[in-house]
Amino acid sequence: MLVEQYNLVHISTGDLFRNEIQKQTPLGIEAKGYMSRGELVPDSVTIGILKNAVDANSEAEGFIFDGFPRTIPQAKALDALLDDLGEEVSGLVALSVPEQEIINRILLRGKSSGRPDDNDPAIVRNRIQVYEDETSPVYAHYAGVGKSYMVNGIGSVDEIFERLSEVIDNLDNSWWDEEEE
Ligand code: AMP
């Protein structure tokens, strides 16, 4: 819905890795071990695959990065990558959802996603722990420059879409503002 509303290219590093796994590439084989344990794929691998995806979409009007950056080194690499392109992060949005609700949603999604990491409660708990340890500092990284937003992730898809749209509409360095000027 956000892609359509704001004309964005969606880049999910998880999807990129799953695609590599399906193609049985060396990168996919390496990533699979980490993913099946609910651990993070090493930063160097992740930054490389993200950079390739950005480079492959040089005509994009904007990006929505989904599940990236997940560590401080990834955030710094993204900042540097965008800086080289004369761009910057417009905003970071974190969806706030209680832990038990996250576990319920992931296990429910596991019934249809076919993702092994969605089907094992112990792996799901590990993913949440990794989020707390390594990913939550990324919120503070962008909060330091006034770019982080916490959005209530409880509600219907339409309600949450509306909350996200409100944040995006009010970003002061929105790329679509520049285009409208
Ligand atoms: P996701 O599809 O975003 O839930 O990601 C699934 C799995 O892919 C994660 O649990 C990690 O093992 C790996 N992964 C995805 N994005 C990243 C990232 N930015 N950094 C490291 N590992 C990642």
Backbone and ligand atoms as CSV (ligand in chain L), in Angstrom:
chain,resi,resn,atom,element,x,y,z
A,1,MET,N,N,0.830,-1.205,0.000
A,1,MET,CA,C,0.000,0.000,0.000
A,1,MET,C,C,0.866,1.257,0.000
A,2,LEU,N,N,1.984,1.206,0.739
A,2,LEU,CA,C,2.888,2.374,0.777
A,2,LEU,C,C,3.595,2.556,-0.563
A,3,VAL,N,N,3.973,1.428,-1.171
A,3,VAL,CA,C,4.635,1.483,-2.478
A,3,VAL,C,C,3.743,2.205,-3.478
A,4,GLU,N,N,2.465,1.845,-3.450
A,4,GLU,CA,C,1.522,2.423,-4.400
A,4,GLU,C,C,1.268,3.905,-4.096
A,5,GLN,N,N,1.062,4.184,-2.816
A,5,GLN,CA,C,0.720,5.550,-2.407
A,5,GLN,C,C,1.860,6.541,-2.696
A,6,TYR,N,N,3.103,6.085,-2.481
A,6,TYR,CA,C,4.233,7.026,-2.571
A,6,TYR,C,C,5.190,6.720,-3.725
A,7,ASN,N,N,4.785,5.764,-4.580
A,7,ASN,CA,C,5.594,5.456,-5.759
A,7,ASN,C,C,7.025,5.047,-5.379
A,8,LEU,N,N,7.101,4.061,-4.487
A,8,LEU,CA,C,8.392,3.634,-3.961
A,8,LEU,C,C,8.816,2.294,-4.544
A,9,VAL,N,N,10.108,2.043,-4.512
A,9,VAL,CA,C,10.610,0.690,-4.765
A,9,VAL,C,C,10.816,0.030,-3.401
A,10,HIS,N,N,10.243,-1.148,-3.236
A,10,HIS,CA,C,10.322,-1.880,-1.969
A,10,HIS,C,C,11.529,-2.802,-1.996
A,11,ILE,N,N,12.441,-2.627,-1.049
A,11,ILE,CA,C,13.581,-3.544,-0.945
A,11,ILE,C,C,13.554,-4.201,0.424
A,12,SER,N,N,13.295,-5.515,0.426
A,12,SER,CA,C,13.320,-6.305,1.655
A,12,SER,C,C,14.553,-7.191,1.593
A,13,THR,N,N,15.487,-6.988,2.522
A,13,THR,CA,C,16.696,-7.818,2.495
A,13,THR,C,C,16.339,-9.284,2.745
A,14,GLY,N,N,15.322,-9.537,3.568
A,14,GLY,CA,C,14.877,-10.920,3.797
A,14,GLY,C,C,14.425,-11.559,2.482
A,15,ASP,N,N,13.633,-10.822,1.687
A,15,ASP,CA,C,13.183,-11.342,0.384
A,15,ASP,C,C,14.375,-11.593,-0.534
A,16,LEU,N,N,15.341,-10.672,-0.506
A,16,LEU,CA,C,16.527,-10.848,-1.366
A,16,LEU,C,C,17.264,-12.127,-0.990
A,17,PHE,N,N,17.412,-12.349,0.329
A,17,PHE,CA,C,18.088,-13.577,0.772
A,17,PHE,C,C,17.278,-14.820,0.385
A,18,ARG,N,N,15.954,-14.777,0.579
A,18,ARG,CA,C,15.134,-15.957,0.236
A,18,ARG,C,C,15.224,-16.269,-1.256
A,19,ASN,N,N,15.336,-15.218,-2.065
A,19,ASN,CA,C,15.493,-15.399,-3.499
A,19,ASN,C,C,16.824,-16.101,-3.819
A,20,GLU,N,N,17.873,-15.700,-3.105
A,20,GLU,CA,C,19.192,-16.339,-3.305
A,20,GLU,C,C,19.155,-17.803,-2.848
A,21,ILE,N,N,18.410,-18.068,-1.761
A,21,ILE,CA,C,18.292,-19.450,-1.265
A,21,ILE,C,C,17.603,-20.312,-2.323
A,22,GLN,N,N,16.534,-19.741,-2.893
A,22,GLN,CA,C,15.780,-20.491,-3.900
A,22,GLN,C,C,16.648,-20.822,-5.111
A,23,LYS,N,N,17.512,-19.871,-5.476
A,23,LYS,CA,C,18.387,-20.080,-6.636
A,23,LYS,C,C,19.626,-20.907,-6.274
A,24,GLN,N,N,19.742,-21.226,-4.961
A,24,GLN,CA,C,20.873,-22.027,-4.459
A,24,GLN,C,C,22.224,-21.422,-4.820
A,25,THR,N,N,22.329,-20.114,-4.724
A,25,THR,CA,C,23.608,-19.445,-4.976
A,25,THR,C,C,24.489,-19.589,-3.727
A,26,PRO,N,N,25.800,-19.375,-3.864
A,26,PRO,CA,C,26.681,-19.437,-2.676
A,26,PRO,C,C,26.202,-18.470,-1.588
A,27,LEU,N,N,25.759,-17.268,-2.000
A,27,LEU,CA,C,25.279,-16.297,-1.008
A,27,LEU,C,C,24.041,-16.835,-0.284
A,28,GLY,N,N,23.151,-17.467,-1.047
A,28,GLY,CA,C,21.941,-18.037,-0.453
A,28,GLY,C,C,22.275,-19.150,0.526
A,29,ILE,N,N,23.236,-19.964,0.144
A,29,ILE,CA,C,23.629,-21.085,1.014
A,29,ILE,C,C,24.228,-20.546,2.311
A,30,GLU,N,N,25.014,-19.463,2.203
A,30,GLU,CA,C,25.605,-18.869,3.404
A,30,GLU,C,C,24.511,-18.261,4.296
A,31,ALA,N,N,23.592,-17.525,3.663
A,31,ALA,CA,C,22.557,-16.823,4.436
A,31,ALA,C,C,21.615,-17.808,5.127
A,32,LYS,N,N,21.346,-18.922,4.475
A,32,LYS,CA,C,20.345,-19.872,4.970
A,32,LYS,C,C,20.620,-20.335,6.400
A,33,GLY,N,N,21.899,-20.599,6.699
A,33,GLY,CA,C,22.255,-21.080,8.035
A,33,GLY,C,C,21.867,-20.068,9.105
A,34,TYR,N,N,22.214,-18.811,8.871
A,34,TYR,CA,C,21.890,-17.762,9.842
A,34,TYR,C,C,20.372,-17.609,9.973
A,35,MET,N,N,19.699,-17.586,8.845
A,35,MET,CA,C,18.252,-17.338,8.849
A,35,MET,C,C,17.505,-18.456,9.574
A,36,SER,N,N,17.965,-19.692,9.368
A,36,SER,CA,C,17.243,-20.810,9.978
A,36,SER,C,C,17.407,-20.801,11.505
A,37,ARG,N,N,18.437,-20.121,11.999
A,37,ARG,CA,C,18.618,-20.013,13.454
A,37,ARG,C,C,18.019,-18.718,14.006
A,38,GLY,N,N,17.520,-17.869,13.126
A,38,GLY,CA,C,16.958,-16.593,13.585
A,38,GLY,C,C,18.041,-15.598,13.933
A,39,GLU,N,N,19.246,-15.814,13.378
A,39,GLU,CA,C,20.352,-14.873,13.601
A,39,GLU,C,C,20.450,-13.939,12.402
A,40,LEU,N,N,21.239,-12.886,12.573
A,40,LEU,CA,C,21.433,-11.969,11.452
A,40,LEU,C,C,22.504,-12.485,10.512
A,41,VAL,N,N,22.274,-12.270,9.227
A,41,VAL,CA,C,23.304,-12.530,8.227
A,41,VAL,C,C,24.394,-11.466,8.440
A,42,PRO,N,N,25.686,-11.827,8.297
A,42,PRO,CA,C,26.746,-10.835,8.571
A,42,PRO,C,C,26.552,-9.528,7.778
A,43,ASP,N,N,26.984,-8.447,8.419
A,43,ASP,CA,C,26.789,-7.113,7.837
A,43,ASP,C,C,27.381,-6.989,6.434
A,44,SER,N,N,28.594,-7.522,6.236
A,44,SER,CA,C,29.250,-7.317,4.935
A,44,SER,C,C,28.402,-7.916,3.811
A,45,VAL,N,N,27.826,-9.096,4.063
A,45,VAL,CA,C,26.996,-9.767,3.056
A,45,VAL,C,C,25.724,-8.948,2.828
A,46,THR,N,N,25.110,-8.505,3.929
A,46,THR,CA,C,23.836,-7.803,3.848
A,46,THR,C,C,23.986,-6.453,3.155
A,47,ILE,N,N,25.050,-5.740,3.492
A,47,ILE,CA,C,25.270,-4.422,2.888
A,47,ILE,C,C,25.529,-4.587,1.384
A,48,GLY,N,N,26.266,-5.635,1.029
A,48,GLY,CA,C,26.552,-5.893,-0.387
A,48,GLY,C,C,25.286,-6.142,-1.191
A,49,ILE,N,N,24.383,-6.958,-0.650
A,49,ILE,CA,C,23.164,-7.311,-1.403
A,49,ILE,C,C,22.231,-6.100,-1.484
A,50,LEU,N,N,22.236,-5.281,-0.438
A,50,LEU,CA,C,21.384,-4.082,-0.430
A,50,LEU,C,C,21.902,-3.080,-1.461
A,51,LYS,N,N,23.216,-2.920,-1.501
A,51,LYS,CA,C,23.812,-1.956,-2.434
A,51,LYS,C,C,23.506,-2.363,-3.878
A,52,ASN,N,N,23.603,-3.662,-4.155
A,52,ASN,CA,C,23.276,-4.134,-5.510
A,52,ASN,C,C,21.833,-3.815,-5.873
A,53,ALA,N,N,20.931,-3.978,-4.896
A,53,ALA,CA,C,19.507,-3.722,-5.169
A,53,ALA,C,C,19.256,-2.228,-5.407
A,54,VAL,N,N,19.950,-1.390,-4.663
A,54,VAL,CA,C,19.796,0.065,-4.875
A,54,VAL,C,C,20.350,0.435,-6.254
A,55,ASP,N,N,21.536,-0.088,-6.570
A,55,ASP,CA,C,22.166,0.228,-7.864
A,55,ASP,C,C,21.290,-0.239,-9.034
A,56,ALA,N,N,20.581,-1.345,-8.821
A,56,ALA,CA,C,19.748,-1.896,-9.904
A,56,ALA,C,C,18.469,-1.077,-10.104
A,57,ASN,N,N,18.225,-0.122,-9.216
A,57,ASN,CA,C,16.991,0.684,-9.301
A,57,ASN,C,C,17.326,2.175,-9.329
A,58,SER,N,N,18.276,2.532,-10.196
A,58,SER,CA,C,18.760,3.919,-10.181
A,58,SER,C,C,17.682,4.919,-10.594
A,59,GLU,N,N,16.621,4.421,-11.248
A,59,GLU,CA,C,15.560,5.338,-11.681
A,59,GLU,C,C,14.483,5.541,-10.611
A,60,ALA,N,N,14.629,4.863,-9.462
A,60,ALA,CA,C,13.568,4.907,-8.436
A,60,ALA,C,C,13.360,6.322,-7.913
A,61,GLU,N,N,12.113,6.645,-7.626
A,61,GLU,CA,C,11.822,7.963,-7.024
A,61,GLU,C,C,12.076,7.943,-5.529
A,62,GLY,N,N,11.997,6.764,-4.953
A,62,GLY,CA,C,12.258,6.619,-3.522
A,62,GLY,C,C,12.236,5.147,-3.176
A,63,PHE,N,N,12.780,4.821,-2.021
A,63,PHE,CA,C,12.826,3.424,-1.583
A,63,PHE,C,C,12.110,3.263,-0.253
A,64,ILE,N,N,11.520,2.093,-0.061
A,64,ILE,CA,C,11.131,1.696,1.289
A,64,ILE,C,C,11.966,0.465,1.623
A,65,PHE,N,N,12.862,0.633,2.570
A,65,PHE,CA,C,13.714,-0.475,3.017
A,65,PHE,C,C,12.981,-1.195,4.134
A,66,ASP,N,N,12.816,-2.480,3.944
A,66,ASP,CA,C,12.001,-3.296,4.850
A,66,ASP,C,C,12.922,-4.336,5.500
A,67,GLY,N,N,13.116,-4.207,6.803
A,67,GLY,CA,C,14.037,-5.137,7.473
A,67,GLY,C,C,15.490,-4.747,7.285
A,68,PHE,N,N,15.733,-3.529,6.960
A,68,PHE,CA,C,17.085,-2.988,6.782
A,68,PHE,C,C,17.045,-1.501,7.084
A,69,PRO,N,N,18.021,-0.907,7.769
A,69,PRO,CA,C,19.182,-1.520,8.408
A,69,PRO,C,C,18.815,-2.151,9.749
A,70,ARG,N,N,19.437,-3.266,10.059
A,70,ARG,CA,C,19.122,-4.004,11.284
A,70,ARG,C,C,20.245,-3.923,12.319
A,71,THR,N,N,21.345,-3.253,11.969
A,71,THR,CA,C,22.457,-3.062,12.924
A,71,THR,C,C,22.993,-1.648,12.706
A,72,ILE,N,N,23.765,-1.173,13.688
A,72,ILE,CA,C,24.374,0.157,13.543
A,72,ILE,C,C,25.356,0.189,12.350
A,73,PRO,N,N,26.227,-0.825,12.180
A,73,PRO,CA,C,27.095,-0.772,10.984
A,73,PRO,C,C,26.288,-0.712,9.679
A,74,GLN,N,N,25.141,-1.415,9.619
A,74,GLN,CA,C,24.313,-1.329,8.408
A,74,GLN,C,C,23.758,0.085,8.228
A,75,ALA,N,N,23.346,0.710,9.327
A,75,ALA,CA,C,22.801,2.073,9.241
A,75,ALA,C,C,23.878,3.038,8.749
A,76,LYS,N,N,25.084,2.874,9.270
A,76,LYS,CA,C,26.172,3.766,8.845
A,76,LYS,C,C,26.517,3.531,7.378
A,77,ALA,N,N,26.492,2.260,6.955
A,77,ALA,CA,C,26.778,1.955,5.547
A,77,ALA,C,C,25.684,2.537,4.650
A,78,LEU,N,N,24.430,2.485,5.110
A,78,LEU,CA,C,23.332,3.058,4.320
A,78,LEU,C,C,23.504,4.574,4.207
A,79,ASP,N,N,23.832,5.206,5.331
A,79,ASP,CA,C,24.028,6.662,5.310
A,79,ASP,C,C,25.121,7.035,4.303
A,80,ALA,N,N,26.207,6.250,4.307
A,80,ALA,CA,C,27.329,6.543,3.399
A,80,ALA,C,C,26.929,6.295,1.945
A,81,LEU,N,N,26.203,5.203,1.734
A,81,LEU,CA,C,25.760,4.860,0.374
A,81,LEU,C,C,24.845,5.953,-0.182
A,82,LEU,N,N,23.915,6.422,0.630
A,82,LEU,CA,C,22.988,7.469,0.172
A,82,LEU,C,C,23.729,8.788,-0.012
A,83,ASP,N,N,24.675,9.055,0.877
A,83,ASP,CA,C,25.453,10.290,0.773
A,83,ASP,C,C,26.186,10.342,-0.572
A,84,ASP,N,N,26.743,9.198,-0.974
A,84,ASP,CA,C,27.433,9.129,-2.277
A,84,ASP,C,C,26.483,9.459,-3.427
A,85,LEU,N,N,25.181,9.190,-3.215
A,85,LEU,CA,C,24.188,9.446,-4.265
A,85,LEU,C,C,23.563,10.835,-4.107
A,86,GLY,N,N,24.056,11.593,-3.112
A,86,GLY,CA,C,23.482,12.918,-2.851
A,86,GLY,C,C,22.110,12.835,-2.208
A,87,GLU,N,N,21.843,11.716,-1.527
A,87,GLU,CA,C,20.537,11.512,-0.885
A,87,GLU,C,C,20.732,11.274,0.601
A,88,GLU,N,N,19.630,11.147,1.313
A,88,GLU,CA,C,19.710,10.782,2.735
A,88,GLU,C,C,18.437,10.073,3.162
A,89,VAL,N,N,18.502,9.415,4.310
A,89,VAL,CA,C,17.306,8.769,4.861
A,89,VAL,C,C,16.295,9.853,5.205
A,90,SER,N,N,15.047,9.655,4.775
A,90,SER,CA,C,13.999,10.635,5.092
A,90,SER,C,C,13.428,10.367,6.474
A,91,GLY,N,N,13.259,9.099,6.796
A,91,GLY,CA,C,12.708,8.772,8.095
A,91,GLY,C,C,12.769,7.283,8.367
A,92,LEU,N,N,12.796,6.947,9.644
A,92,LEU,CA,C,12.723,5.551,10.064
A,92,LEU,C,C,11.398,5.379,10.799
A,93,VAL,N,N,10.646,4.362,10.430
A,93,VAL,CA,C,9.401,4.089,11.135
A,93,VAL,C,C,9.501,2.727,11.798
A,94,ALA,N,N,9.293,2.706,13.109
A,94,ALA,CA,C,9.252,1.443,13.851
A,94,ALA,C,C,7.801,1.187,14.257
A,95,LEU,N,N,7.349,-0.037,14.026
A,95,LEU,CA,C,5.989,-0.404,14.438
A,95,LEU,C,C,6.065,-1.042,15.812
A,96,SER,N,N,5.299,-0.499,16.735
A,96,SER,CA,C,5.335,-0.989,18.105
A,96,SER,C,C,4.203,-2.009,18.330
A,97,VAL,N,N,4.621,-3.235,18.669
A,97,VAL,CA,C,3.658,-4.332,18.862
A,97,VAL,C,C,4.137,-5.166,20.058
A,98,PRO,N,N,3.253,-5.484,21.017
A,98,PRO,CA,C,3.682,-6.296,22.163
A,98,PRO,C,C,4.228,-7.657,21.722
A,99,GLU,N,N,5.194,-8.172,22.507
A,99,GLU,CA,C,5.905,-9.388,22.111
A,99,GLU,C,C,4.968,-10.571,21.824
A,100,GLN,N,N,3.989,-10.777,22.696
A,100,GLN,CA,C,3.111,-11.943,22.487
A,100,GLN,C,C,2.327,-11.822,21.179
A,101,GLU,N,N,1.926,-10.604,20.863
A,101,GLU,CA,C,1.198,-10.372,19.608
A,101,GLU,C,C,2.112,-10.638,18.400
A,102,ILE,N,N,3.374,-10.262,18.512
A,102,ILE,CA,C,4.330,-10.532,17.417
A,102,ILE,C,C,4.464,-12.043,17.212
A,103,ILE,N,N,4.605,-12.771,18.330
A,103,ILE,CA,C,4.760,-14.230,18.232
A,103,ILE,C,C,3.509,-14.832,17.577
A,104,ASN,N,N,2.329,-14.386,18.028
A,104,ASN,CA,C,1.082,-14.903,17.445
A,104,ASN,C,C,1.024,-14.630,15.942
A,105,ARG,N,N,1.359,-13.414,15.556
A,105,ARG,CA,C,1.274,-13.045,14.130
A,105,ARG,C,C,2.252,-13.865,13.296
A,106,ILE,N,N,3.479,-14.032,13.799
A,106,ILE,CA,C,4.483,-14.753,13.005
A,106,ILE,C,C,4.096,-16.225,12.865
A,107,LEU,N,N,3.624,-16.825,13.969
A,107,LEU,CA,C,3.241,-18.245,13.888
A,107,LEU,C,C,2.037,-18.421,12.950
A,108,LEU,N,N,1.143,-17.440,12.964
A,108,LEU,CA,C,-0.006,-17.495,12.042
A,108,LEU,C,C,0.488,-17.371,10.597
A,109,ARG,N,N,1.394,-16.397,10.373
A,109,ARG,CA,C,1.940,-16.229,9.027
A,109,ARG,C,C,2.669,-17.495,8.584
A,110,GLY,N,N,3.310,-18.189,9.549
A,110,GLY,CA,C,4.066,-19.401,9.233
A,110,GLY,C,C,3.220,-20.475,8.571
A,111,LYS,N,N,1.922,-20.445,8.848
A,111,LYS,CA,C,1.052,-21.473,8.243
A,111,LYS,C,C,0.979,-21.329,6.735
A,112,SER,N,N,1.163,-20.092,6.234
A,112,SER,CA,C,1.091,-19.908,4.786
A,112,SER,C,C,2.400,-19.417,4.166
A,113,SER,N,N,3.323,-18.894,4.978
A,113,SER,CA,C,4.537,-18.294,4.379
A,113,SER,C,C,5.521,-19.359,3.893
A,114,GLY,N,N,5.434,-20.558,4.461
A,114,GLY,CA,C,6.401,-21.591,4.096
A,114,GLY,C,C,7.786,-21.288,4.649
A,115,ARG,N,N,7.903,-20.286,5.519
A,115,ARG,CA,C,9.213,-19.926,6.074
A,115,ARG,C,C,9.502,-20.754,7.308
A,116,PRO,N,N,10.603,-21.530,7.293
A,116,PRO,CA,C,10.924,-22.356,8.465
A,116,PRO,C,C,11.103,-21.484,9.721
A,117,ASP,N,N,11.643,-20.247,9.522
A,117,ASP,CA,C,11.901,-19.390,10.692
A,117,ASP,C,C,10.619,-18.789,11.267
A,118,ASP,N,N,9.486,-18.958,10.578
A,118,ASP,CA,C,8.193,-18.485,11.104
A,118,ASP,C,C,7.462,-19.585,11.872
A,119,ASN,N,N,7.967,-20.803,11.809
A,119,ASN,CA,C,7.189,-21.932,12.324
A,119,ASN,C,C,7.672,-22.495,13.653
A,120,ASP,N,N,8.777,-21.955,14.158
A,120,ASP,CA,C,9.362,-22.513,15.379
A,120,ASP,C,C,9.392,-21.416,16.453
A,121,PRO,N,N,8.586,-21.571,17.531
A,121,PRO,CA,C,8.514,-20.509,18.545
A,121,PRO,C,C,9.877,-20.140,19.127
A,122,ALA,N,N,10.804,-21.113,19.248
A,122,ALA,CA,C,12.120,-20.809,19.825
A,122,ALA,C,C,12.902,-19.883,18.882
A,123,ILE,N,N,12.786,-20.141,17.574
A,123,ILE,CA,C,13.483,-19.289,16.588
A,123,ILE,C,C,12.858,-17.889,16.583
A,124,VAL,N,N,11.535,-17.850,16.675
A,124,VAL,CA,C,10.847,-16.549,16.679
A,124,VAL,C,C,11.316,-15.735,17.883
A,125,ARG,N,N,11.412,-16.394,19.052
A,125,ARG,CA,C,11.878,-15.686,20.262
A,125,ARG,C,C,13.308,-15.189,20.075
A,126,ASN,N,N,14.128,-16.008,19.440
A,126,ASN,CA,C,15.510,-15.575,19.188
A,126,ASN,C,C,15.539,-14.354,18.279
A,127,ARG,N,N,14.661,-14.332,17.274
A,127,ARG,CA,C,14.622,-13.179,16.363
A,127,ARG,C,C,14.250,-11.912,17.131
A,128,ILE,N,N,13.334,-12.053,18.093
A,128,ILE,CA,C,12.934,-10.885,18.891
A,128,ILE,C,C,14.102,-10.417,19.768
A,129,GLN,N,N,14.830,-11.384,20.339
A,129,GLN,CA,C,15.993,-11.039,21.169
A,129,GLN,C,C,17.069,-10.321,20.345
A,130,VAL,N,N,17.314,-10.841,19.141
A,130,VAL,CA,C,18.293,-10.218,18.241
A,130,VAL,C,C,17.843,-8.798,17.894
A,131,TYR,N,N,16.536,-8.636,17.699
A,131,TYR,CA,C,16.000,-7.297,17.420
A,131,TYR,C,C,16.329,-6.351,18.576
A,132,GLU,N,N,16.043,-6.827,19.791
A,132,GLU,CA,C,16.286,-5.957,20.952
A,132,GLU,C,C,17.765,-5.608,21.093
A,133,ASP,N,N,18.626,-6.618,20.907
A,133,ASP,CA,C,20.066,-6.400,21.106
A,133,ASP,C,C,20.692,-5.563,19.993
A,134,GLU,N,N,20.367,-5.896,18.750
A,134,GLU,CA,C,21.135,-5.313,17.641
A,134,GLU,C,C,20.372,-4.286,16.811
A,135,THR,N,N,19.046,-4.457,16.721
A,135,THR,CA,C,18.294,-3.577,15.820
A,135,THR,C,C,17.710,-2.363,16.535
A,136,SER,N,N,17.282,-2.530,17.790
A,136,SER,CA,C,16.664,-1.368,18.442
A,136,SER,C,C,17.621,-0.165,18.537
A,137,PRO,N,N,18.969,-0.358,18.641
A,137,PRO,CA,C,19.851,0.825,18.629
A,137,PRO,C,C,19.757,1.653,17.339
A,138,VAL,N,N,19.287,1.026,16.254
A,138,VAL,CA,C,19.162,1.766,14.990
A,138,VAL,C,C,18.108,2.875,15.133
A,139,TYR,N,N,17.096,2.618,15.958
A,139,TYR,CA,C,16.070,3.642,16.211
A,139,TYR,C,C,16.735,4.876,16.824
A,140,ALA,N,N,17.604,4.639,17.808
A,140,ALA,CA,C,18.292,5.758,18.482
A,140,ALA,C,C,19.231,6.479,17.519
A,141,HIS,N,N,19.863,5.718,16.622
A,141,HIS,CA,C,20.780,6.317,15.635
A,141,HIS,C,C,20.055,7.405,14.831
A,142,TYR,N,N,18.851,7.085,14.346
A,142,TYR,CA,C,18.117,8.075,13.534
A,142,TYR,C,C,17.337,9.062,14.400
A,143,ALA,N,N,17.006,8.650,15.633
A,143,ALA,CA,C,16.347,9.591,16.556
A,143,ALA,C,C,17.306,10.743,16.863
A,144,GLY,N,N,18.614,10.430,16.907
A,144,GLY,CA,C,19.636,11.449,17.176
A,144,GLY,C,C,19.610,12.578,16.155
A,145,VAL,N,N,19.123,12.285,14.950
A,145,VAL,CA,C,19.017,13.347,13.939
A,145,VAL,C,C,17.545,13.655,13.636
A,146,GLY,N,N,16.686,13.316,14.607
A,146,GLY,CA,C,15.258,13.699,14.505
A,146,GLY,C,C,14.479,12.986,13.422
A,147,LYS,N,N,14.922,11.755,13.066
A,147,LYS,CA,C,14.265,11.083,11.935
A,147,LYS,C,C,13.517,9.811,12.309
A,148,SER,N,N,13.452,9.478,13.603
A,148,SER,CA,C,12.790,8.224,13.987
A,148,SER,C,C,11.360,8.465,14.449
A,149,TYR,N,N,10.473,7.560,14.047
A,149,TYR,CA,C,9.063,7.654,14.413
A,149,TYR,C,C,8.577,6.302,14.902
A,150,MET,N,N,7.901,6.303,16.049
A,150,MET,CA,C,7.314,5.072,16.587
A,150,MET,C,C,5.820,5.101,16.269
A,151,VAL,N,N,5.338,4.049,15.636
A,151,VAL,CA,C,3.930,3.994,15.236
A,151,VAL,C,C,3.281,2.788,15.909
A,152,ASN,N,N,2.098,2.993,16.441
A,152,ASN,CA,C,1.345,1.913,17.064
A,152,ASN,C,C,0.981,0.865,15.997
A,153,GLY,N,N,1.477,-0.351,16.172
A,153,GLY,CA,C,1.246,-1.406,15.189
A,153,GLY,C,C,0.069,-2.307,15.531
A,154,ILE,N,N,-0.773,-1.860,16.465
A,154,ILE,CA,C,-1.982,-2.625,16.793
A,154,ILE,C,C,-3.158,-1.966,16.104
A,155,GLY,N,N,-3.914,-2.759,15.347
A,155,GLY,CA,C,-5.076,-2.220,14.640
A,155,GLY,C,C,-5.223,-2.931,13.313
A,156,SER,N,N,-6.163,-2.454,12.504
A,156,SER,CA,C,-6.377,-3.080,11.199
A,156,SER,C,C,-5.295,-2.586,10.230
A,157,VAL,N,N,-5.147,-3.283,9.130
A,157,VAL,CA,C,-4.178,-2.883,8.106
A,157,VAL,C,C,-4.473,-1.439,7.668
A,158,ASP,N,N,-5.748,-1.117,7.457
A,158,ASP,CA,C,-6.100,0.240,7.016
A,158,ASP,C,C,-5.727,1.288,8.058
A,159,GLU,N,N,-5.980,0.962,9.325
A,159,GLU,CA,C,-5.655,1.923,10.391
A,159,GLU,C,C,-4.150,2.178,10.447
A,160,ILE,N,N,-3.376,1.105,10.341
A,160,ILE,CA,C,-1.920,1.250,10.450
A,160,ILE,C,C,-1.369,1.960,9.206
A,161,PHE,N,N,-1.950,1.657,8.068
A,161,PHE,CA,C,-1.551,2.360,6.830
A,161,PHE,C,C,-1.778,3.868,6.990
A,162,GLU,N,N,-2.909,4.218,7.586
A,162,GLU,CA,C,-3.214,5.640,7.790
A,162,GLU,C,C,-2.187,6.305,8.718
A,163,ARG,N,N,-1.834,5.570,9.797
A,163,ARG,CA,C,-0.839,6.128,10.731
A,163,ARG,C,C,0.507,6.320,10.034
A,164,LEU,N,N,0.888,5.327,9.229
A,164,LEU,CA,C,2.174,5.424,8.519
A,164,LEU,C,C,2.142,6.570,7.509
A,165,SER,N,N,1.020,6.712,6.823
A,165,SER,CA,C,0.897,7.775,5.811
A,165,SER,C,C,1.021,9.141,6.464
A,166,GLU,N,N,0.456,9.262,7.664
A,166,GLU,CA,C,0.525,10.549,8.357
A,166,GLU,C,C,1.988,10.912,8.650
A,167,VAL,N,N,2.754,9.918,9.093
A,167,VAL,CA,C,4.179,10.164,9.359
A,167,VAL,C,C,4.877,10.582,8.063
A,168,ILE,N,N,4.653,9.812,7.011
A,168,ILE,CA,C,5.368,10.072,5.754
A,168,ILE,C,C,4.967,11.439,5.184
A,169,ASP,N,N,3.675,11.759,5.254
A,169,ASP,CA,C,3.207,13.047,4.715
A,169,ASP,C,C,3.855,14.224,5.443
A,170,ASN,N,N,4.245,14.006,6.685
A,170,ASN,CA,C,4.793,15.114,7.480
A,170,ASN,C,C,6.317,15.143,7.557
A,171,LEU,N,N,6.989,14.261,6.800
A,171,LEU,CA,C,8.462,14.310,6.788
A,171,LEU,C,C,8.897,15.611,6.135
A,172,ASP,N,N,9.883,16.313,6.742
A,172,ASP,CA,C,10.220,17.610,6.132
A,172,ASP,C,C,11.153,17.497,4.948
A,173,ASN,N,N,11.865,16.347,4.823
A,173,ASN,CA,C,12.727,16.250,3.640
A,173,ASN,C,C,12.168,15.238,2.647
A,174,SER,N,N,10.837,15.290,2.479
A,174,SER,CA,C,10.207,14.336,1.567
A,174,SER,C,C,10.614,14.605,0.123
A,175,TRP,N,N,10.967,13.524,-0.594
A,175,TRP,CA,C,11.392,13.682,-1.975
A,175,TRP,C,C,10.251,14.185,-2.853
A,176,TRP,N,N,8.998,13.837,-2.494
A,176,TRP,CA,C,7.897,14.290,-3.351
A,176,TRP,C,C,7.621,15.781,-3.149
A,177,ASP,N,N,7.973,16.316,-1.963
A,177,ASP,CA,C,7.850,17.769,-1.769
A,177,ASP,C,C,8.757,18.480,-2.762
A,178,GLU,N,N,10.017,17.933,-2.840
A,178,GLU,CA,C,10.990,18.571,-3.738
A,178,GLU,C,C,10.474,18.553,-5.170
A,179,GLU,N,N,9.846,17.404,-5.538
A,179,GLU,CA,C,9.363,17.315,-6.915
A,179,GLU,C,C,8.193,18.235,-7.192
A,180,GLU,N,N,7.411,18.482,-6.132
A,180,GLU,CA,C,6.235,19.336,-6.332
A,180,GLU,C,C,6.611,20.810,-6.441
A,181,GLU,N,N,7.792,21.158,-5.873
A,181,GLU,CA,C,8.155,22.578,-5.831
A,181,GLU,C,C,8.421,23.143,-7.223
L,1,AMP,P1,P,12.839,-10.828,7.354
L,1,AMP,O1,O,12.302,-11.357,6.062
L,1,AMP,O2,O,13.089,-9.345,7.325
L,1,AMP,O3,O,12.038,-11.271,8.538
L,1,AMP,O4,O,14.287,-11.494,7.529
L,1,AMP,C1,C,14.430,-12.891,7.662
L,1,AMP,C2,C,15.859,-13.242,8.050
L,1,AMP,O5,O,16.765,-12.802,7.029
L,1,AMP,C3,C,16.360,-12.561,9.325
L,1,AMP,O6,O,15.988,-13.272,10.491
L,1,AMP,C4,C,17.871,-12.594,9.093
L,1,AMP,O7,O,18.407,-13.895,9.289
L,1,AMP,C5,C,17.954,-12.292,7.593
L,1,AMP,N1,N,17.995,-10.832,7.360
L,1,AMP,C6,C,17.064,-10.083,6.708
L,1,AMP,N2,N,17.415,-8.788,6.686
L,1,AMP,C7,C,18.604,-8.714,7.341
L,1,AMP,C8,C,19.477,-7.652,7.685
L,1,AMP,N3,N,19.192,-6.374,7.345
L,1,AMP,N4,N,20.616,-7.949,8.350
L,1,AMP,C9,C,20.928,-9.219,8.685
L,1,AMP,N5,N,20.132,-10.271,8.432
L,1,AMP,C10,C,18.978,-10.031,7.754
